[in-house]
Amino acid sequence: MNKSVDRLSSLLFACIGIGFILESRKITQSSFGGSGSVGSDIFPFGLGLILVLLSIGLFIETFKYKEQVSEKQYFNYKKFIIILVAGVLYGLFLEDIGYVIGTFLFLLIGFQTMNRGKWITSILISGVFSVGVYYLFVGVLQGNLPGFPTW
Amino acid sequence: MDAIQYLITGFGTALQWHNILFCMVGVIIGTAVGVLPGIGPMSGVALLIPITSSLTGGLEADQAAVSAIILLCGVYYGAMYGGSTTSILLNTPGESSSVVTTLDGYQMAKQGRAGAALSISAIGSFVGGVVSIIGLVFLAGPLSELAIKFGPAEYFSLMVLGLCAISGLAGKSIIKALIMTVFGLLLATIGMDSVSGVARFTYDQPVLYQGLEFLTVAVGLFALGEVFKTIIENDNSEGQIVKFSKILPTKQDIKESTGPVLRGSVLGFLIGVLPGAGATLASFFSYSMEKKISKHPEKFGQGAIEGVAAPETANNAASGGAMIPLLTLGIPGSGTTAILMGAFIMYDITPGPLLFPEHPTIAWGLIASMFIGNLMLLILNMPMVKVFAKIIETPSKYLLPIIVAVSVFGVYAVQVSTFDLMLLFGCGIVGYFLARNDFPLAPLVLGLVLGPMIENNLRRALTGSNGDFMIFLEKPGSLIFLLLAVLWISIPIVLKMRGKKVLINEEA
């Protein structure tokens, strides 16, 4: 376990808890049930309170354990960021460029990011997957997917 | 016997040709999920929910539900079979529930007895699975009759117990697990409040009125989270697969494993029924029990067949046992059953005491299909084990991007919204960082699934008592559940303070 990460996350969760406590006070009460009934604010309010208490507990816990010195690990953030950005763009523009083209491009980028080379295999798998899923879902199962760009 | 009568009708449902097909697809995918080290039963089931819902789109509501759930449960117990394959052949467990199998399984493989180890684990899994389903058949009725008498106060406390149980065993730090539980419950409050119709935490964003979709969050946290982890930490270790030719065990092997298989079935089933404890704990316990009662404990770790038979039996028995609290009480005891519960709810079916009287076709059809599925798995895993062993060689270069693409497709096919796709990637990143820092994800999902129901019961109980919280302590049933919940959380803490090692359930 990592002390600074744990402290930071305990602060973050405490903030989330406080946020829920404050915001739940603003929930407008419906007239349902009249006075004395249990409103829609009590559950998030109570949970927010518990979350704050637990975060304090986590913060205290970080003083008790010894920092574990983890061996240096090689982190591959570059591949991750490329795939993440490609994925987010794929999601954002799915409705504009259509499923088949979007999926084909995303998979091609993904395969090549993971491991360069073998372009023909990559193109084949991406093509078969994107066309195959589209055909099965829209053609056979009659589902709804944006197929191709409308322009 | 009522139960037998219902079971026969259940077979009527499960033996319809399309349900046999769904069952087969489920167990095959499950075995593959079990074999592939990158994806576990939780992400496997989560990924398949949207796909099954599009597959069953043409069927009637009840039939669609039973077919989909048969498939998803098949993935769940199928993964328990598959997990052993990599443990034995590669010394890399496919699932956390097969970690102990590596100890003796890989040794056996190195001695040229891989075939025997694989077939014994398939036979053990089958026996364990069948024993637990028989238990399910006979316990389901009485338990749901008991649960049907519960009022809202009892239900609230029972759910609190379920949440505490899963948090108490879910990770290195109980506080972190509890934070995840509460965070999940809080996320569940976003959206339209079902009792009063008041919008909460939506800030006039139309996409938030329906709340955060469970499916999107689960697929993001588990499937994408695991993909990101594999990419970042680059742990696509490529080991050498042990070659083997003979599949059948010898008479001596069978004789030696009969006892462990029978004991593992019973122990695994009992552990599975307990909320919070799951397949992983069951496999650990049965392994150490066999080692303790064995006349030759020194053989363990050197390729003892008992050390393969017992844990592989127990983890399957536990996965069957875990279905009991889910189906009869509506309380999932593990991450995977929480996701299954989400699938039930997607089909407008609430697991719980009313499931058996109101939807007997679904409940008993599912139970009957589990018998069929286990039989299929036995056949798949004995002669076909070599085919599945090949799956290990799937290059992660192609696998990982395809998992992302399947997640995107699944979420979009069900939700048809770009917002959900962004939420999916957001949850993937959050899931990776949480898991990396020992925040367990299963309690979060459980909180998200149980949130609306807990809140409903809390408010109904409080409305009945005019806002007096003492009602939860005055009702004896509710008091017992709350006391158990407190014990469940405090006992591991006390044990830890005394410096004892507490077994935790990494996930199952």
Boltz contact constraints between the chains, C-beta under 6 A:
constraints:
  - contact:
      token1: [A, 1]
      token2: [B, 438]
      max_distance: 6.0
  - contact:
      token1: [A, 5]
      token2: [B, 437]
      max_distance: 6.0
  - contact:
      token1: [A, 13]
      token2: [B, 179]
      max_distance: 6.0
  - contact:
      token1: [A, 20]
      token2: [B, 186]
      max_distance: 6.0
  - contact:
      token1: [A, 27]
      token2: [B, 200]
      max_distance: 6.0
  - contact:
      token1: [A, 30]
      token2: [B, 196]
      max_distance: 6.0
  - contact:
      token1: [A, 30]
      token2: [B, 198]
      max_distance: 6.0
  - contact:
      token1: [A, 32]
      token2: [B, 196]
      max_distance: 6.0
  - contact:
      token1: [A, 36]
      token2: [B, 466]
      max_distance: 6.0
  - contact:
      token1: [A, 36]
      token2: [B, 467]
      max_distance: 6.0
  - contact:
      token1: [A, 37]
      token2: [B, 463]
      max_distance: 6.0
  - contact:
      token1: [A, 38]
      token2: [B, 459]
      max_distance: 6.0
  - contact:
      token1: [A, 38]
      token2: [B, 462]
      max_distance: 6.0
  - contact:
      token1: [A, 38]
      token2: [B, 463]
      max_distance: 6.0
  - contact:
      token1: [A, 40]
      token2: [B, 193]
      max_distance: 6.0
  - contact:
      token1: [A, 40]
      token2: [B, 196]
      max_distance: 6.0
  - contact:
      token1: [A, 40]
      token2: [B, 198]
      max_distance: 6.0
  - contact:
      token1: [A, 43]
      token2: [B, 455]
      max_distance: 6.0
  - contact:
      token1: [A, 44]
      token2: [B, 189]
      max_distance: 6.0
  - contact:
      token1: [A, 47]
      token2: [B, 182]
      max_distance: 6.0
  - contact:
      token1: [A, 47]
      token2: [B, 185]
      max_distance: 6.0
  - contact:
      token1: [A, 47]
      token2: [B, 186]
      max_distance: 6.0
  - contact:
      token1: [A, 50]
      token2: [B, 182]
      max_distance: 6.0
  - contact:
      token1: [A, 51]
      token2: [B, 182]
      max_distance: 6.0
  - contact:
      token1: [A, 54]
      token2: [B, 175]
      max_distance: 6.0
  - contact:
      token1: [A, 54]
      token2: [B, 178]
      max_distance: 6.0
  - contact:
      token1: [A, 54]
      token2: [B, 179]
      max_distance: 6.0
  - contact:
      token1: [A, 57]
      token2: [B, 175]
      max_distance: 6.0
  - contact:
      token1: [A, 58]
      token2: [B, 175]
      max_distance: 6.0
  - contact:
      token1: [A, 61]
      token2: [B, 175]
      max_distance: 6.0
  - contact:
      token1: [A, 75]
      token2: [B, 232]
      max_distance: 6.0
  - contact:
      token1: [A, 76]
      token2: [B, 232]
      max_distance: 6.0
  - contact:
      token1: [A, 76]
      token2: [B, 234]
      max_distance: 6.0
  - contact:
      token1: [A, 79]
      token2: [B, 231]
      max_distance: 6.0
  - contact:
      token1: [A, 80]
      token2: [B, 231]
      max_distance: 6.0
  - contact:
      token1: [A, 80]
      token2: [B, 232]
      max_distance: 6.0
  - contact:
      token1: [A, 87]
      token2: [B, 404]
      max_distance: 6.0
  - contact:
      token1: [A, 87]
      token2: [B, 425]
      max_distance: 6.0
  - contact:
      token1: [A, 88]
      token2: [B, 425]
      max_distance: 6.0
  - contact:
      token1: [A, 91]
      token2: [B, 421]
      max_distance: 6.0
  - contact:
      token1: [A, 103]
      token2: [B, 405]
      max_distance: 6.0
  - contact:
      token1: [A, 107]
      token2: [B, 401]
      max_distance: 6.0
  - contact:
      token1: [A, 107]
      token2: [B, 405]
      max_distance: 6.0
  - contact:
      token1: [A, 110]
      token2: [B, 401]
      max_distance: 6.0
  - contact:
      token1: [A, 111]
      token2: [B, 397]
      max_distance: 6.0
  - contact:
      token1: [A, 111]
      token2: [B, 401]
      max_distance: 6.0
  - contact:
      token1: [A, 114]
      token2: [B, 397]
      max_distance: 6.0
  - contact:
      token1: [A, 115]
      token2: [B, 397]
      max_distance: 6.0
  - contact:
      token1: [A, 125]
      token2: [B, 398]
      max_distance: 6.0
  - contact:
      token1: [A, 141]
      token2: [B, 54]
      max_distance: 6.0
  - contact:
      token1: [A, 143]
      token2: [B, 54]
      max_distance: 6.0
  - contact:
      token1: [A, 143]
      token2: [B, 413]
      max_distance: 6.0
